[in-house]
Amino acid sequence: MARAALRDDLYAAHAAITRDVLEVTGPGRPEERLGVWVERNGTAVSRATQTLTEIWESDRFTVAMLSVAVRAIRTLVTASALPEHPG
């Protein structure tokens, strides 16, 4: 049940990120649109990437570790909804 819940959370986060990429970027190739989104959310993407890299390199894929991974991805969804900081 825990794995199924994690899977469902991951699918929901993936759908939310996809929706956000489509909503906040202009027309273009998917790779370009994703690049724009990643640049706009660079800090959150870097943090999530670091967390996911640490998990991957640990070779420990317990339910607890996978839960942390899904949380890192969900954080991207939350961060993408925040207003941009004036630069």
PDB file of N, CA, C and O in Angstrom:
ATOM      1  N   MET A   1       0.822  -1.197   0.000  1.00  0.00           N
ATOM      2  CA  MET A   1       0.000   0.000   0.000  1.00  0.00           C
ATOM      3  C   MET A   1       0.861   1.254   0.000  1.00  0.00           C
ATOM      4  O   MET A   1       0.540   2.239  -0.664  1.00  0.00           O
ATOM      5  N   ALA A   2       1.963   1.211   0.753  1.00  0.00           N
ATOM      6  CA  ALA A   2       2.845   2.379   0.813  1.00  0.00           C
ATOM      7  C   ALA A   2       3.466   2.654  -0.555  1.00  0.00           C
ATOM      8  O   ALA A   2       3.548   3.805  -0.982  1.00  0.00           O
ATOM      9  N   ARG A   3       3.902   1.599  -1.240  1.00  0.00           N
ATOM     10  CA  ARG A   3       4.486   1.797  -2.572  1.00  0.00           C
ATOM     11  C   ARG A   3       3.441   2.339  -3.542  1.00  0.00           C
ATOM     12  O   ARG A   3       3.746   3.212  -4.355  1.00  0.00           O
ATOM     13  N   ALA A   4       2.234   1.839  -3.467  1.00  0.00           N
ATOM     14  CA  ALA A   4       1.175   2.324  -4.351  1.00  0.00           C
ATOM     15  C   ALA A   4       0.874   3.795  -4.083  1.00  0.00           C
ATOM     16  O   ALA A   4       0.643   4.561  -5.018  1.00  0.00           O
ATOM     17  N   ALA A   5       0.874   4.189  -2.821  1.00  0.00           N
ATOM     18  CA  ALA A   5       0.634   5.590  -2.474  1.00  0.00           C
ATOM     19  C   ALA A   5       1.761   6.472  -2.996  1.00  0.00           C
ATOM     20  O   ALA A   5       1.512   7.559  -3.518  1.00  0.00           O
ATOM     21  N   LEU A   6       2.997   6.007  -2.858  1.00  0.00           N
ATOM     22  CA  LEU A   6       4.131   6.766  -3.382  1.00  0.00           C
ATOM     23  C   LEU A   6       4.038   6.905  -4.901  1.00  0.00           C
ATOM     24  O   LEU A   6       4.297   7.974  -5.453  1.00  0.00           O
ATOM     25  N   ARG A   7       3.668   5.821  -5.561  1.00  0.00           N
ATOM     26  CA  ARG A   7       3.523   5.853  -7.014  1.00  0.00           C
ATOM     27  C   ARG A   7       2.456   6.858  -7.414  1.00  0.00           C
ATOM     28  O   ARG A   7       2.662   7.658  -8.327  1.00  0.00           O
ATOM     29  N   ASP A   8       1.324   6.821  -6.737  1.00  0.00           N
ATOM     30  CA  ASP A   8       0.246   7.757  -7.049  1.00  0.00           C
ATOM     31  C   ASP A   8       0.677   9.203  -6.814  1.00  0.00           C
ATOM     32  O   ASP A   8       0.360  10.083  -7.613  1.00  0.00           O
ATOM     33  N   ASP A   9       1.396   9.448  -5.723  1.00  0.00           N
ATOM     34  CA  ASP A   9       1.912  10.790  -5.439  1.00  0.00           C
ATOM     35  C   ASP A   9       2.884  11.239  -6.527  1.00  0.00           C
ATOM     36  O   ASP A   9       2.855  12.391  -6.960  1.00  0.00           O
ATOM     37  N   LEU A  10       3.742  10.325  -6.963  1.00  0.00           N
ATOM     38  CA  LEU A  10       4.710  10.652  -8.007  1.00  0.00           C
ATOM     39  C   LEU A  10       3.999  10.991  -9.314  1.00  0.00           C
ATOM     40  O   LEU A  10       4.355  11.969  -9.971  1.00  0.00           O
ATOM     41  N   TYR A  11       3.010  10.207  -9.696  1.00  0.00           N
ATOM     42  CA  TYR A  11       2.249  10.481 -10.917  1.00  0.00           C
ATOM     43  C   TYR A  11       1.537  11.836 -10.825  1.00  0.00           C
ATOM     44  O   TYR A  11       1.502  12.591 -11.797  1.00  0.00           O
ATOM     45  N   ALA A  12       0.978  12.131  -9.670  1.00  0.00           N
ATOM     46  CA  ALA A  12       0.284  13.415  -9.486  1.00  0.00           C
ATOM     47  C   ALA A  12       1.263  14.585  -9.587  1.00  0.00           C
ATOM     48  O   ALA A  12       0.949  15.603 -10.204  1.00  0.00           O
ATOM     49  N   ALA A  13       2.439  14.447  -8.990  1.00  0.00           N
ATOM     50  CA  ALA A  13       3.458  15.499  -9.062  1.00  0.00           C
ATOM     51  C   ALA A  13       3.930  15.678 -10.503  1.00  0.00           C
ATOM     52  O   ALA A  13       4.103  16.805 -10.966  1.00  0.00           O
ATOM     53  N   HIS A  14       4.138  14.573 -11.207  1.00  0.00           N
ATOM     54  CA  HIS A  14       4.562  14.634 -12.600  1.00  0.00           C
ATOM     55  C   HIS A  14       3.518  15.373 -13.437  1.00  0.00           C
ATOM     56  O   HIS A  14       3.868  16.221 -14.258  1.00  0.00           O
ATOM     57  N   ALA A  15       2.256  15.057 -13.236  1.00  0.00           N
ATOM     58  CA  ALA A  15       1.176  15.729 -13.972  1.00  0.00           C
ATOM     59  C   ALA A  15       1.138  17.222 -13.642  1.00  0.00           C
ATOM     60  O   ALA A  15       0.931  18.048 -14.531  1.00  0.00           O
ATOM     61  N   ALA A  16       1.334  17.565 -12.381  1.00  0.00           N
ATOM     62  CA  ALA A  16       1.303  18.974 -11.970  1.00  0.00           C
ATOM     63  C   ALA A  16       2.469  19.752 -12.567  1.00  0.00           C
ATOM     64  O   ALA A  16       2.294  20.890 -13.003  1.00  0.00           O
ATOM     65  N   ILE A  17       3.652  19.154 -12.592  1.00  0.00           N
ATOM     66  CA  ILE A  17       4.808  19.819 -13.200  1.00  0.00           C
ATOM     67  C   ILE A  17       4.563  20.002 -14.693  1.00  0.00           C
ATOM     68  O   ILE A  17       4.826  21.075 -15.237  1.00  0.00           O
ATOM     69  N   THR A  18       4.067  18.973 -15.354  1.00  0.00           N
ATOM     70  CA  THR A  18       3.771  19.056 -16.786  1.00  0.00           C
ATOM     71  C   THR A  18       2.771  20.169 -17.063  1.00  0.00           C
ATOM     72  O   THR A  18       2.952  20.963 -17.987  1.00  0.00           O
ATOM     73  N   ARG A  19       1.721  20.221 -16.260  1.00  0.00           N
ATOM     74  CA  ARG A  19       0.695  21.264 -16.415  1.00  0.00           C
ATOM     75  C   ARG A  19       1.314  22.647 -16.245  1.00  0.00           C
ATOM     76  O   ARG A  19       1.014  23.560 -17.015  1.00  0.00           O
ATOM     77  N   ASP A  20       2.177  22.805 -15.239  1.00  0.00           N
ATOM     78  CA  ASP A  20       2.803  24.097 -14.987  1.00  0.00           C
ATOM     79  C   ASP A  20       3.711  24.490 -16.146  1.00  0.00           C
ATOM     80  O   ASP A  20       3.701  25.643 -16.576  1.00  0.00           O
ATOM     81  N   VAL A  21       4.496  23.542 -16.655  1.00  0.00           N
ATOM     82  CA  VAL A  21       5.369  23.840 -17.800  1.00  0.00           C
ATOM     83  C   VAL A  21       4.527  24.352 -18.965  1.00  0.00           C
ATOM     84  O   VAL A  21       4.890  25.337 -19.608  1.00  0.00           O
ATOM     85  N   LEU A  22       3.422  23.696 -19.236  1.00  0.00           N
ATOM     86  CA  LEU A  22       2.571  24.094 -20.355  1.00  0.00           C
ATOM     87  C   LEU A  22       1.906  25.450 -20.123  1.00  0.00           C
ATOM     88  O   LEU A  22       1.695  26.210 -21.067  1.00  0.00           O
ATOM     89  N   GLU A  23       1.577  25.751 -18.861  1.00  0.00           N
ATOM     90  CA  GLU A  23       0.881  26.997 -18.561  1.00  0.00           C
ATOM     91  C   GLU A  23       1.795  28.215 -18.548  1.00  0.00           C
ATOM     92  O   GLU A  23       1.377  29.302 -18.947  1.00  0.00           O
ATOM     93  N   VAL A  24       3.040  28.052 -18.094  1.00  0.00           N
ATOM     94  CA  VAL A  24       3.900  29.223 -17.884  1.00  0.00           C
ATOM     95  C   VAL A  24       4.915  29.450 -18.992  1.00  0.00           C
ATOM     96  O   VAL A  24       5.669  30.421 -18.941  1.00  0.00           O
ATOM     97  N   THR A  25       4.952  28.583 -19.984  1.00  0.00           N
ATOM     98  CA  THR A  25       5.898  28.777 -21.073  1.00  0.00           C
ATOM     99  C   THR A  25       5.134  29.037 -22.364  1.00  0.00           C
ATOM    100  O   THR A  25       3.973  28.660 -22.518  1.00  0.00           O
ATOM    101  N   GLY A  26       5.821  29.689 -23.274  1.00  0.00           N
ATOM    102  CA  GLY A  26       5.222  29.985 -24.569  1.00  0.00           C
ATOM    103  C   GLY A  26       5.351  28.811 -25.513  1.00  0.00           C
ATOM    104  O   GLY A  26       5.818  27.736 -25.136  1.00  0.00           O
ATOM    105  N   PRO A  27       4.934  29.030 -26.736  1.00  0.00           N
ATOM    106  CA  PRO A  27       5.031  27.955 -27.719  1.00  0.00           C
ATOM    107  C   PRO A  27       6.490  27.589 -27.977  1.00  0.00           C
ATOM    108  O   PRO A  27       7.391  28.412 -27.813  1.00  0.00           O
ATOM    109  N   GLY A  28       6.701  26.372 -28.372  1.00  0.00           N
ATOM    110  CA  GLY A  28       8.042  25.904 -28.681  1.00  0.00           C
ATOM    111  C   GLY A  28       8.126  24.402 -28.540  1.00  0.00           C
ATOM    112  O   GLY A  28       7.150  23.730 -28.205  1.00  0.00           O
ATOM    113  N   ARG A  29       9.318  23.889 -28.803  1.00  0.00           N
ATOM    114  CA  ARG A  29       9.540  22.455 -28.653  1.00  0.00           C
ATOM    115  C   ARG A  29       9.492  22.096 -27.174  1.00  0.00           C
ATOM    116  O   ARG A  29       9.830  22.923 -26.327  1.00  0.00           O
ATOM    117  N   PRO A  30       9.076  20.876 -26.854  1.00  0.00           N
ATOM    118  CA  PRO A  30       8.981  20.471 -25.447  1.00  0.00           C
ATOM    119  C   PRO A  30      10.286  20.693 -24.679  1.00  0.00           C
ATOM    120  O   PRO A  30      10.257  21.140 -23.532  1.00  0.00           O
ATOM    121  N   GLU A  31      11.417  20.387 -25.292  1.00  0.00           N
ATOM    122  CA  GLU A  31      12.705  20.552 -24.609  1.00  0.00           C
ATOM    123  C   GLU A  31      12.965  22.011 -24.269  1.00  0.00           C
ATOM    124  O   GLU A  31      13.491  22.324 -23.201  1.00  0.00           O
ATOM    125  N   GLU A  32      12.594  22.899 -25.180  1.00  0.00           N
ATOM    126  CA  GLU A  32      12.791  24.331 -24.944  1.00  0.00           C
ATOM    127  C   GLU A  32      11.884  24.821 -23.818  1.00  0.00           C
ATOM    128  O   GLU A  32      12.311  25.576 -22.945  1.00  0.00           O
ATOM    129  N   ARG A  33      10.644  24.383 -23.851  1.00  0.00           N
ATOM    130  CA  ARG A  33       9.689  24.804 -22.825  1.00  0.00           C
ATOM    131  C   ARG A  33      10.119  24.311 -21.454  1.00  0.00           C
ATOM    132  O   ARG A  33      10.034  25.047 -20.470  1.00  0.00           O
ATOM    133  N   LEU A  34      10.581  23.062 -21.386  1.00  0.00           N
ATOM    134  CA  LEU A  34      11.074  22.535 -20.118  1.00  0.00           C
ATOM    135  C   LEU A  34      12.295  23.317 -19.660  1.00  0.00           C
ATOM    136  O   LEU A  34      12.432  23.606 -18.471  1.00  0.00           O
ATOM    137  N   GLY A  35      13.174  23.662 -20.575  1.00  0.00           N
ATOM    138  CA  GLY A  35      14.364  24.453 -20.230  1.00  0.00           C
ATOM    139  C   GLY A  35      13.999  25.797 -19.626  1.00  0.00           C
ATOM    140  O   GLY A  35      14.620  26.235 -18.657  1.00  0.00           O
ATOM    141  N   VAL A  36      12.998  26.450 -20.189  1.00  0.00           N
ATOM    142  CA  VAL A  36      12.529  27.729 -19.652  1.00  0.00           C
ATOM    143  C   VAL A  36      11.996  27.531 -18.238  1.00  0.00           C
ATOM    144  O   VAL A  36      12.295  28.317 -17.339  1.00  0.00           O
ATOM    145  N   TRP A  37      11.209  26.484 -18.046  1.00  0.00           N
ATOM    146  CA  TRP A  37      10.642  26.208 -16.721  1.00  0.00           C
ATOM    147  C   TRP A  37      11.746  25.916 -15.708  1.00  0.00           C
ATOM    148  O   TRP A  37      11.710  26.414 -14.583  1.00  0.00           O
ATOM    149  N   VAL A  38      12.720  25.112 -16.108  1.00  0.00           N
ATOM    150  CA  VAL A  38      13.832  24.773 -15.206  1.00  0.00           C
ATOM    151  C   VAL A  38      14.600  26.033 -14.829  1.00  0.00           C
ATOM    152  O   VAL A  38      14.966  26.216 -13.668  1.00  0.00           O
ATOM    153  N   GLU A  39      14.844  26.898 -15.804  1.00  0.00           N
ATOM    154  CA  GLU A  39      15.561  28.145 -15.522  1.00  0.00           C
ATOM    155  C   GLU A  39      14.773  29.020 -14.556  1.00  0.00           C
ATOM    156  O   GLU A  39      15.342  29.617 -13.642  1.00  0.00           O
ATOM    157  N   ARG A  40      13.491  29.092 -14.758  1.00  0.00           N
ATOM    158  CA  ARG A  40      12.624  29.911 -13.901  1.00  0.00           C
ATOM    159  C   ARG A  40      12.577  29.366 -12.474  1.00  0.00           C
ATOM    160  O   ARG A  40      12.415  30.130 -11.523  1.00  0.00           O
ATOM    161  N   ASN A  41      12.717  28.061 -12.325  1.00  0.00           N
ATOM    162  CA  ASN A  41      12.632  27.400 -11.024  1.00  0.00           C
ATOM    163  C   ASN A  41      13.975  26.789 -10.623  1.00  0.00           C
ATOM    164  O   ASN A  41      14.027  25.749  -9.966  1.00  0.00           O
ATOM    165  N   GLY A  42      15.049  27.446 -11.024  1.00  0.00           N
ATOM    166  CA  GLY A  42      16.394  26.900 -10.855  1.00  0.00           C
ATOM    167  C   GLY A  42      16.773  26.489  -9.447  1.00  0.00           C
ATOM    168  O   GLY A  42      17.376  25.433  -9.253  1.00  0.00           O
ATOM    169  N   THR A  43      16.433  27.298  -8.471  1.00  0.00           N
ATOM    170  CA  THR A  43      16.805  26.985  -7.094  1.00  0.00           C
ATOM    171  C   THR A  43      16.132  25.703  -6.626  1.00  0.00           C
ATOM    172  O   THR A  43      16.783  24.824  -6.061  1.00  0.00           O
ATOM    173  N   ALA A  44      14.836  25.598  -6.862  1.00  0.00           N
ATOM    174  CA  ALA A  44      14.100  24.401  -6.445  1.00  0.00           C
ATOM    175  C   ALA A  44      14.567  23.176  -7.218  1.00  0.00           C
ATOM    176  O   ALA A  44      14.677  22.089  -6.651  1.00  0.00           O
ATOM    177  N   VAL A  45      14.841  23.343  -8.500  1.00  0.00           N
ATOM    178  CA  VAL A  45      15.318  22.224  -9.318  1.00  0.00           C
ATOM    179  C   VAL A  45      16.677  21.754  -8.808  1.00  0.00           C
ATOM    180  O   VAL A  45      16.924  20.550  -8.724  1.00  0.00           O
ATOM    181  N   SER A  46      17.553  22.683  -8.470  1.00  0.00           N
ATOM    182  CA  SER A  46      18.875  22.309  -7.941  1.00  0.00           C
ATOM    183  C   SER A  46      18.759  21.536  -6.636  1.00  0.00           C
ATOM    184  O   SER A  46      19.444  20.532  -6.441  1.00  0.00           O
ATOM    185  N   ARG A  47      17.895  22.002  -5.743  1.00  0.00           N
ATOM    186  CA  ARG A  47      17.705  21.298  -4.465  1.00  0.00           C
ATOM    187  C   ARG A  47      17.154  19.895  -4.691  1.00  0.00           C
ATOM    188  O   ARG A  47      17.629  18.933  -4.088  1.00  0.00           O
ATOM    189  N   ALA A  48      16.155  19.781  -5.556  1.00  0.00           N
ATOM    190  CA  ALA A  48      15.565  18.469  -5.830  1.00  0.00           C
ATOM    191  C   ALA A  48      16.582  17.550  -6.493  1.00  0.00           C
ATOM    192  O   ALA A  48      16.665  16.367  -6.161  1.00  0.00           O
ATOM    193  N   THR A  49      17.347  18.088  -7.421  1.00  0.00           N
ATOM    194  CA  THR A  49      18.373  17.294  -8.098  1.00  0.00           C
ATOM    195  C   THR A  49      19.400  16.780  -7.104  1.00  0.00           C
ATOM    196  O   THR A  49      19.808  15.621  -7.171  1.00  0.00           O
ATOM    197  N   GLN A  50      19.817  17.637  -6.185  1.00  0.00           N
ATOM    198  CA  GLN A  50      20.790  17.229  -5.177  1.00  0.00           C
ATOM    199  C   GLN A  50      20.230  16.111  -4.303  1.00  0.00           C
ATOM    200  O   GLN A  50      20.910  15.117  -4.049  1.00  0.00           O
ATOM    201  N   THR A  51      18.996  16.274  -3.846  1.00  0.00           N
ATOM    202  CA  THR A  51      18.366  15.254  -3.009  1.00  0.00           C
ATOM    203  C   THR A  51      18.242  13.937  -3.758  1.00  0.00           C
ATOM    204  O   THR A  51      18.581  12.880  -3.224  1.00  0.00           O
ATOM    205  N   LEU A  52      17.758  13.997  -4.987  1.00  0.00           N
ATOM    206  CA  LEU A  52      17.578  12.772  -5.775  1.00  0.00           C
ATOM    207  C   LEU A  52      18.916  12.106  -6.094  1.00  0.00           C
ATOM    208  O   LEU A  52      19.007  10.878  -6.103  1.00  0.00           O
ATOM    209  N   THR A  53      19.944  12.895  -6.353  1.00  0.00           N
ATOM    210  CA  THR A  53      21.277  12.344  -6.606  1.00  0.00           C
ATOM    211  C   THR A  53      21.809  11.628  -5.372  1.00  0.00           C
ATOM    212  O   THR A  53      22.363  10.534  -5.476  1.00  0.00           O
ATOM    213  N   GLU A  54      21.642  12.245  -4.203  1.00  0.00           N
ATOM    214  CA  GLU A  54      22.098  11.621  -2.959  1.00  0.00           C
ATOM    215  C   GLU A  54      21.381  10.295  -2.719  1.00  0.00           C
ATOM    216  O   GLU A  54      21.997   9.317  -2.297  1.00  0.00           O
ATOM    217  N   ILE A  55      20.094  10.267  -2.988  1.00  0.00           N
ATOM    218  CA  ILE A  55      19.330   9.025  -2.806  1.00  0.00           C
ATOM    219  C   ILE A  55      19.817   7.974  -3.787  1.00  0.00           C
ATOM    220  O   ILE A  55      20.052   6.827  -3.408  1.00  0.00           O
ATOM    221  N   TRP A  56      19.968   8.359  -5.040  1.00  0.00           N
ATOM    222  CA  TRP A  56      20.405   7.410  -6.078  1.00  0.00           C
ATOM    223  C   TRP A  56      21.778   6.837  -5.737  1.00  0.00           C
ATOM    224  O   TRP A  56      22.010   5.639  -5.895  1.00  0.00           O
ATOM    225  N   GLU A  57      22.684   7.690  -5.273  1.00  0.00           N
ATOM    226  CA  GLU A  57      24.041   7.251  -4.963  1.00  0.00           C
ATOM    227  C   GLU A  57      24.121   6.424  -3.691  1.00  0.00           C
ATOM    228  O   GLU A  57      25.108   5.721  -3.476  1.00  0.00           O
ATOM    229  N   SER A  58      23.103   6.494  -2.845  1.00  0.00           N
ATOM    230  CA  SER A  58      23.129   5.742  -1.594  1.00  0.00           C
ATOM    231  C   SER A  58      22.845   4.257  -1.811  1.00  0.00           C
ATOM    232  O   SER A  58      23.170   3.431  -0.959  1.00  0.00           O
ATOM    233  N   ASP A  59      22.245   3.919  -2.940  1.00  0.00           N
ATOM    234  CA  ASP A  59      21.862   2.535  -3.242  1.00  0.00           C
ATOM    235  C   ASP A  59      20.895   1.969  -2.206  1.00  0.00           C
ATOM    236  O   ASP A  59      20.787   0.750  -2.066  1.00  0.00           O
ATOM    237  N   ARG A  60      20.195   2.832  -1.482  1.00  0.00           N
ATOM    238  CA  ARG A  60      19.203   2.399  -0.497  1.00  0.00           C
ATOM    239  C   ARG A  60      17.843   2.870  -0.964  1.00  0.00           C
ATOM    240  O   ARG A  60      17.510   4.050  -0.852  1.00  0.00           O
ATOM    241  N   PHE A  61      17.073   1.960  -1.478  1.00  0.00           N
ATOM    242  CA  PHE A  61      15.775   2.321  -2.005  1.00  0.00           C
ATOM    243  C   PHE A  61      14.661   1.757  -1.126  1.00  0.00           C
ATOM    244  O   PHE A  61      13.816   0.983  -1.574  1.00  0.00           O
ATOM    245  N   THR A  62      14.689   2.168   0.127  1.00  0.00           N
ATOM    246  CA  THR A  62      13.645   1.771   1.057  1.00  0.00           C
ATOM    247  C   THR A  62      12.418   2.647   0.819  1.00  0.00           C
ATOM    248  O   THR A  62      12.494   3.653   0.113  1.00  0.00           O
ATOM    249  N   VAL A  63      11.314   2.270   1.395  1.00  0.00           N
ATOM    250  CA  VAL A  63      10.101   3.074   1.273  1.00  0.00           C
ATOM    251  C   VAL A  63      10.350   4.474   1.837  1.00  0.00           C
ATOM    252  O   VAL A  63       9.861   5.461   1.287  1.00  0.00           O
ATOM    253  N   ALA A  64      11.100   4.561   2.921  1.00  0.00           N
ATOM    254  CA  ALA A  64      11.399   5.871   3.512  1.00  0.00           C
ATOM    255  C   ALA A  64      12.204   6.738   2.547  1.00  0.00           C
ATOM    256  O   ALA A  64      11.912   7.923   2.383  1.00  0.00           O
ATOM    257  N   MET A  65      13.204   6.158   1.916  1.00  0.00           N
ATOM    258  CA  MET A  65      14.021   6.915   0.966  1.00  0.00           C
ATOM    259  C   MET A  65      13.194   7.328  -0.251  1.00  0.00           C
ATOM    260  O   MET A  65      13.323   8.451  -0.739  1.00  0.00           O
ATOM    261  N   LEU A  66      12.355   6.432  -0.734  1.00  0.00           N
ATOM    262  CA  LEU A  66      11.504   6.768  -1.871  1.00  0.00           C
ATOM    263  C   LEU A  66      10.499   7.854  -1.500  1.00  0.00           C
ATOM    264  O   LEU A  66      10.137   8.681  -2.337  1.00  0.00           O
ATOM    265  N   SER A  67      10.051   7.852  -0.257  1.00  0.00           N
ATOM    266  CA  SER A  67       9.149   8.891   0.215  1.00  0.00           C
ATOM    267  C   SER A  67       9.847  10.256   0.181  1.00  0.00           C
ATOM    268  O   SER A  67       9.240  11.255  -0.203  1.00  0.00           O
ATOM    269  N   VAL A  68      11.106  10.294   0.578  1.00  0.00           N
ATOM    270  CA  VAL A  68      11.892  11.533   0.516  1.00  0.00           C
ATOM    271  C   VAL A  68      12.040  11.984  -0.932  1.00  0.00           C
ATOM    272  O   VAL A  68      11.941  13.176  -1.225  1.00  0.00           O
ATOM    273  N   ALA A  69      12.275  11.045  -1.830  1.00  0.00           N
ATOM    274  CA  ALA A  69      12.418  11.375  -3.249  1.00  0.00           C
ATOM    275  C   ALA A  69      11.130  11.988  -3.796  1.00  0.00           C
ATOM    276  O   ALA A  69      11.171  13.003  -4.492  1.00  0.00           O
ATOM    277  N   VAL A  70      10.006  11.387  -3.488  1.00  0.00           N
ATOM    278  CA  VAL A  70       8.728  11.915  -3.971  1.00  0.00           C
ATOM    279  C   VAL A  70       8.466  13.285  -3.363  1.00  0.00           C
ATOM    280  O   VAL A  70       7.933  14.171  -4.030  1.00  0.00           O
ATOM    281  N   ARG A  71       8.831  13.457  -2.117  1.00  0.00           N
ATOM    282  CA  ARG A  71       8.654  14.769  -1.476  1.00  0.00           C
ATOM    283  C   ARG A  71       9.492  15.832  -2.178  1.00  0.00           C
ATOM    284  O   ARG A  71       9.035  16.961  -2.356  1.00  0.00           O
ATOM    285  N   ALA A  72      10.709  15.486  -2.575  1.00  0.00           N
ATOM    286  CA  ALA A  72      11.566  16.429  -3.308  1.00  0.00           C
ATOM    287  C   ALA A  72      10.913  16.836  -4.621  1.00  0.00           C
ATOM    288  O   ALA A  72      10.997  17.996  -5.025  1.00  0.00           O
ATOM    289  N   ILE A  73      10.275  15.904  -5.277  1.00  0.00           N
ATOM    290  CA  ILE A  73       9.602  16.198  -6.543  1.00  0.00           C
ATOM    291  C   ILE A  73       8.349  17.025  -6.296  1.00  0.00           C
ATOM    292  O   ILE A  73       8.060  17.955  -7.049  1.00  0.00           O
ATOM    293  N   ARG A  74       7.609  16.695  -5.252  1.00  0.00           N
ATOM    294  CA  ARG A  74       6.417  17.501  -4.916  1.00  0.00           C
ATOM    295  C   ARG A  74       6.807  18.934  -4.583  1.00  0.00           C
ATOM    296  O   ARG A  74       6.051  19.864  -4.863  1.00  0.00           O
ATOM    297  N   THR A  75       7.978  19.118  -3.989  1.00  0.00           N
ATOM    298  CA  THR A  75       8.458  20.459  -3.669  1.00  0.00           C
ATOM    299  C   THR A  75       8.616  21.294  -4.935  1.00  0.00           C
ATOM    300  O   THR A  75       8.411  22.508  -4.912  1.00  0.00           O
ATOM    301  N   LEU A  76       8.982  20.646  -6.041  1.00  0.00           N
ATOM    302  CA  LEU A  76       9.074  21.369  -7.313  1.00  0.00           C
ATOM    303  C   LEU A  76       7.715  21.941  -7.705  1.00  0.00           C
ATOM    304  O   LEU A  76       7.622  23.060  -8.211  1.00  0.00           O
ATOM    305  N   VAL A  77       6.684  21.175  -7.469  1.00  0.00           N
ATOM    306  CA  VAL A  77       5.336  21.628  -7.796  1.00  0.00           C
ATOM    307  C   VAL A  77       4.990  22.853  -6.954  1.00  0.00           C
ATOM    308  O   VAL A  77       4.459  23.835  -7.473  1.00  0.00           O
ATOM    309  N   THR A  78       5.286  22.799  -5.675  1.00  0.00           N
ATOM    310  CA  THR A  78       5.001  23.917  -4.773  1.00  0.00           C
ATOM    311  C   THR A  78       5.823  25.136  -5.153  1.00  0.00           C
ATOM    312  O   THR A  78       5.301  26.250  -5.213  1.00  0.00           O
ATOM    313  N   ALA A  79       7.111  24.926  -5.410  1.00  0.00           N
ATOM    314  CA  ALA A  79       8.005  26.040  -5.739  1.00  0.00           C
ATOM    315  C   ALA A  79       7.607  26.699  -7.050  1.00  0.00           C
ATOM    316  O   ALA A  79       7.737  27.915  -7.195  1.00  0.00           O
ATOM    317  N   SER A  80       7.127  25.917  -8.003  1.00  0.00           N
ATOM    318  CA  SER A  80       6.755  26.493  -9.289  1.00  0.00           C
ATOM    319  C   SER A  80       5.533  27.388  -9.179  1.00  0.00           C
ATOM    320  O   SER A  80       5.303  28.238 -10.039  1.00  0.00           O
ATOM    321  N   ALA A  81       4.748  27.203  -8.125  1.00  0.00           N
ATOM    322  CA  ALA A  81       3.555  28.026  -7.931  1.00  0.00           C
ATOM    323  C   ALA A  81       3.867  29.349  -7.244  1.00  0.00           C
ATOM    324  O   ALA A  81       3.003  30.222  -7.165  1.00  0.00           O
ATOM    325  N   LEU A  82       5.087  29.507  -6.749  1.00  0.00           N
ATOM    326  CA  LEU A  82       5.460  30.745  -6.060  1.00  0.00           C
ATOM    327  C   LEU A  82       5.713  31.847  -7.078  1.00  0.00           C
ATOM    328  O   LEU A  82       6.148  31.566  -8.194  1.00  0.00           O
ATOM    329  N   PRO A  83       5.445  33.099  -6.708  1.00  0.00           N
ATOM    330  CA  PRO A  83       5.719  34.195  -7.635  1.00  0.00           C
ATOM    331  C   PRO A  83       7.216  34.335  -7.862  1.00  0.00           C
ATOM    332  O   PRO A  83       8.030  33.985  -7.007  1.00  0.00           O
ATOM    333  N   GLU A  84       7.558  34.857  -9.038  1.00  0.00           N
ATOM    334  CA  GLU A  84       8.965  35.086  -9.355  1.00  0.00           C
ATOM    335  C   GLU A  84       9.494  36.228  -8.505  1.00  0.00           C
ATOM    336  O   GLU A  84       8.784  37.185  -8.199  1.00  0.00           O
ATOM    337  N   HIS A  85      10.779  36.098  -8.129  1.00  0.00           N
ATOM    338  CA  HIS A  85      11.441  37.183  -7.404  1.00  0.00           C
ATOM    339  C   HIS A  85      11.935  38.214  -8.420  1.00  0.00           C
ATOM    340  O   HIS A  85      12.457  37.843  -9.471  1.00  0.00           O
ATOM    341  N   PRO A  86      11.778  39.494  -8.119  1.00  0.00           N
ATOM    342  CA  PRO A  86      12.306  40.492  -9.046  1.00  0.00           C
ATOM    343  C   PRO A  86      13.814  40.365  -9.124  1.00  0.00           C
ATOM    344  O   PRO A  86      14.482  40.223  -8.100  1.00  0.00           O
ATOM    345  N   GLY A  87      14.343  40.412 -10.309  1.00  0.00           N
ATOM    346  CA  GLY A  87      15.758  40.175 -10.464  1.00  0.00           C
ATOM    347  C   GLY A  87      16.503  41.382 -10.744  1.00  0.00           C
ATOM    348  O   GLY A  87      17.723  41.333 -10.900  1.00  0.00           O
TER     349      GLY A  87
END
